[in-house]
Amino acid sequence: MDTKLFDFGDKEQLFLLAYPSVTRELHVVLEGATKIQSSYVSRVERGLDPEDDISPAGLLATHHLMNSFLTYQYRVDSFDDALQERNFDAIDHDYIVLNQQTPAIAVSSLFSLDEILKDDDIVRVVLNVFPVDHNCTLAIFSYANDDASKARAKLDRILTAQDDYQKYELSKLILESIDNFLIAPAQFDSWCKSKRERIKTAFISTLLRDTELEEHPDLMLF
């Protein structure tokens, strides 16, 4: 996949672009759940939490274990089975072409639309953003077939916007929902101190809770 030019019509290439993002997120949530569970067990052993009763630490550990299981099940059902069967049509994609855009941001992430439920799980979206040359960047959204319609409805403002407004809406989504992104050093160095601080503060505010960021032009990442 990484040795040939990008082709929007190549369903296998689009699938294989999304797959590492899902796998990376699965690794993160499994690692996080393991650490939180270990901390909870340590608290029980030290007598800080009851062994046979509900506690906040126990509930937190259980929540993260459930999230890691659901993320694992998502990859199995939506990606692993499709990869084994070479059913690359199992994943839908939308893409945004950002022309006249120097390399600024790279993203590889799976994130959830927590307020949108689907059976016993939530709707999930894969986002990849990467420059293809010095004047063009692509943003590609990928969804399991049964997530696509709900995800597209939620992301409609980004998908249908144009030019700088589209870049701004995409920037807000990245800051609100994505933890795995890279800012090009040249892009970062071009920002004034107040903009750097605003972006840093905005990102930190979303780490532990869902936060809808207030509108501000300094949230533009591109």
Buried (B, 14 or more C-beta within 10 A) or exposed (E): EEEEEBEEEBBEBBBBBBBBBBBEBBEBBBEEBBEBBEEBBEBBEEEEBEEEEEBEBBEBBBEBBEBBEBBBEBBEBBBBEBBEEEEBEBBBBBBBEBEEBBBBBBBBBBBBBEEBEBEEBBBBBBBBBBBBEEEBBBBBBBBBEBBBEBBBEBBEEBBEBEEEEBBBBBBBBBBBBBEBBBBBEEBBEEBEEEBBEBBEEBBEEBEEEEBEBEEEEBBBBB
